[in-house]
Amino acid sequence: MKRILVSLAAVLALSAKADSVDTLNGFLKDVKSGRASFSQTVTSPDGKKTKKSSGSFEFQRPNQFRFVYQKPFEQTIVADGQKVWIYDPDLNQASSRRIDQALGATPAALLAGGNVAKDFVLKALPADKGLDWVLATPRQAEGSIQSLKIGFKAGELAALEIVDAFGQKSLLEFAGVVPNPAIAAERFRFQLPAGADLIEQ
């Protein structure tokens, strides 16, 4: 009887693990565009320092997204499918890179990219803090991200946790997620503001 219970527990554990990866795969398959607000907490490698910011996020596959940081400092990051633009209003300065150089194994590539399996190895993790988690490990170990976790609540995208190559942790928590909204094409076009400097990389 004990052996049966242990076997049953193992089967249930495997089923639970499969579910979170299935949830992510379902999200990637069914949700072609999205909109949400987010709060971000960045924690230093020693865990002693934190920085908080907030803003909004929109995406449309493949490879179009718009991050707008509103607090405490404004910054806009836009990808139009060909390039990624970062604009800092305080400096009135923008930079751009080709999308294949800028994305790779990044959170934006995971949410808005066209081929997640090419860039990440996916593994289910135990549920934690009310969320079902998936670990996405970049296939290219020399990149800027050490690990990436995606959290779902009742099948809805709820959080991203990123640990960069230096051990700094960023937690993005999403609210008001709207799957598959109609998003105007101009939301993913960057227009250089008058007088702004442009640095192309």
C-alpha positions in Angstrom: 0.0 0.0 0.0 2.8 2.4 0.9 4.5 1.7 -2.4 1.2 2.4 -4.3 0.9 5.7 -2.5 4.4 6.7 -3.3 3.9 5.8 -6.9 0.6 7.8 -7.0 2.4 10.8 -5.4 5.1 10.6 -8.1 2.5 10.5 -10.8 0.6 13.4 -9.4 3.9 15.4 -9.0 4.7 14.7 -12.7 1.2 15.7 -13.8 1.5 19.0 -11.8 4.8 19.7 -13.4 3.5 18.9 -16.9 0.6 21.3 -16.3 2.7 24.5 -15.9 4.6 23.8 -19.1 1.4 23.0 -20.8 0.0 26.3 -19.5 2.9 28.2 -21.0 2.7 26.4 -24.3 -1.0 27.1 -24.4 -0.4 30.8 -23.7 2.3 30.9 -26.4 -0.1 29.2 -28.9 -3.3 31.0 -28.1 -2.3 34.5 -27.0 -1.0 36.4 -30.1 -1.2 39.8 -28.5 -1.5 41.2 -25.0 -1.7 44.2 -22.8 -1.0 44.6 -19.0 0.3 46.9 -16.4 3.3 45.8 -14.4 5.3 46.6 -11.2 9.0 45.6 -11.2 11.2 45.0 -8.2 15.0 44.7 -8.8 17.0 43.1 -6.0 20.8 43.3 -5.8 22.8 40.0 -5.8 23.3 40.2 -2.0 19.6 40.8 -1.5 20.1 44.1 0.4 19.1 46.7 -2.2 15.9 46.9 -4.1 14.5 49.3 -6.7 10.9 49.5 -7.7 9.3 50.8 -10.9 6.0 50.4 -12.8 4.5 50.9 -16.2 2.6 49.2 -19.0 3.4 46.5 -21.5 1.9 45.6 -24.9 3.0 42.9 -27.3 2.0 41.3 -30.6 3.7 38.3 -32.1 6.1 38.0 -33.8 8.6 40.4 -32.2 6.6 43.5 -31.6 6.3 45.0 -28.1 6.1 48.2 -26.2 7.4 48.6 -22.6 6.6 52.0 -21.0 8.2 52.7 -17.6 6.3 55.5 -15.9 7.7 55.5 -12.3 10.1 56.5 -10.9 11.7 57.4 -14.2 10.2 57.4 -17.7 11.6 55.1 -20.4 10.1 53.6 -23.5 11.2 50.4 -25.2 9.7 49.6 -28.6 10.2 46.7 -31.0 8.8 47.0 -34.5 9.7 43.5 -35.7 13.0 44.7 -37.2 14.6 46.9 -34.6 14.4 47.6 -30.8 14.4 51.2 -29.7 15.1 52.5 -26.2 14.2 56.2 -25.5 15.1 58.1 -22.3 13.1 61.3 -22.1 15.3 62.8 -19.4 18.3 62.6 -21.7 16.2 63.1 -24.8 18.3 60.3 -26.3 17.4 57.1 -28.1 19.3 54.0 -29.1 18.4 51.2 -31.5 19.6 47.7 -32.3 18.6 45.1 -34.8 16.0 42.8 -33.2 18.1 39.6 -33.7 20.9 41.3 -31.7 18.7 42.7 -29.0 16.3 39.9 -28.1 17.9 36.4 -28.0 17.0 34.8 -24.7 15.2 37.7 -23.1 11.8 38.0 -21.4 10.5 40.0 -24.4 11.6 37.1 -26.7 9.8 34.7 -24.5 6.5 36.6 -24.6 6.6 38.2 -28.0 9.1 36.0 -29.9 8.2 33.5 -32.6 10.1 30.4 -31.6 10.6 29.9 -27.8 11.9 26.4 -28.1 14.9 27.7 -30.2 16.1 30.0 -27.4 14.9 28.2 -24.1 14.8 24.9 -22.4 11.5 24.7 -20.4 11.0 22.9 -17.1 8.1 22.9 -14.7 8.7 24.0 -11.1 6.6 23.4 -8.0 3.8 25.9 -7.3 4.9 28.8 -5.1 3.1 31.8 -3.6 -0.1 30.8 -5.4 1.5 30.7 -8.8 2.4 27.8 -11.2 6.0 28.4 -12.4 8.0 27.4 -15.4 11.8 27.7 -15.5 13.1 28.8 -18.9 16.8 28.3 -19.2 18.6 30.1 -22.1 20.2 27.6 -24.5 23.1 30.1 -25.0 24.8 30.1 -21.6 27.0 33.1 -22.4 24.0 35.5 -22.6 22.9 38.2 -20.2 20.3 36.1 -18.4 21.1 33.3 -16.0 17.6 32.1 -15.5 14.0 33.1 -16.2 10.8 32.0 -14.5 7.3 32.5 -15.7 4.4 32.4 -13.2 0.8 31.7 -14.1 -2.3 32.0 -11.9 -5.4 30.1 -13.1 -3.9 29.9 -16.5 -3.2 33.7 -16.8 0.2 35.3 -17.0 1.0 36.7 -13.6 4.8 37.2 -13.2 8.2 37.0 -14.6 11.3 36.5 -12.5 14.7 37.1 -14.1 18.2 36.5 -12.7 20.9 38.1 -14.8 24.4 37.0 -15.4 25.6 39.0 -12.3 23.0 37.5 -10.0 20.7 40.5 -9.9 17.0 39.5 -9.7 14.1 41.3 -11.3 10.5 40.4 -10.5 7.8 41.7 -12.8 4.2 41.3 -11.5 1.4 41.8 -14.1 -2.1 43.1 -13.4 -5.1 43.8 -15.7 -3.8 41.3 -18.3 -5.9 41.5 -21.5 -5.3 38.6 -23.9 -5.6 39.1 -27.7 -6.6 42.8 -27.8 -6.6 44.6 -31.1 -3.5 46.9 -30.9 -3.0 49.7 -33.4 0.1 49.1 -35.6 1.5 52.5 -34.6 2.0 51.4 -31.0 5.0 49.4 -32.2 6.5 52.1 -34.3 9.1 54.4 -32.9 9.2 58.1 -33.9 12.3 59.9 -32.8 11.2 63.0 -30.8 12.4 66.4 -32.2 15.9 67.3 -31.1 16.6 63.8 -29.6 20.0 62.2 -30.2 20.0 58.7 -31.8 22.7 56.1 -31.2 22.5 53.2 -33.6 24.3 50.0 -32.5 
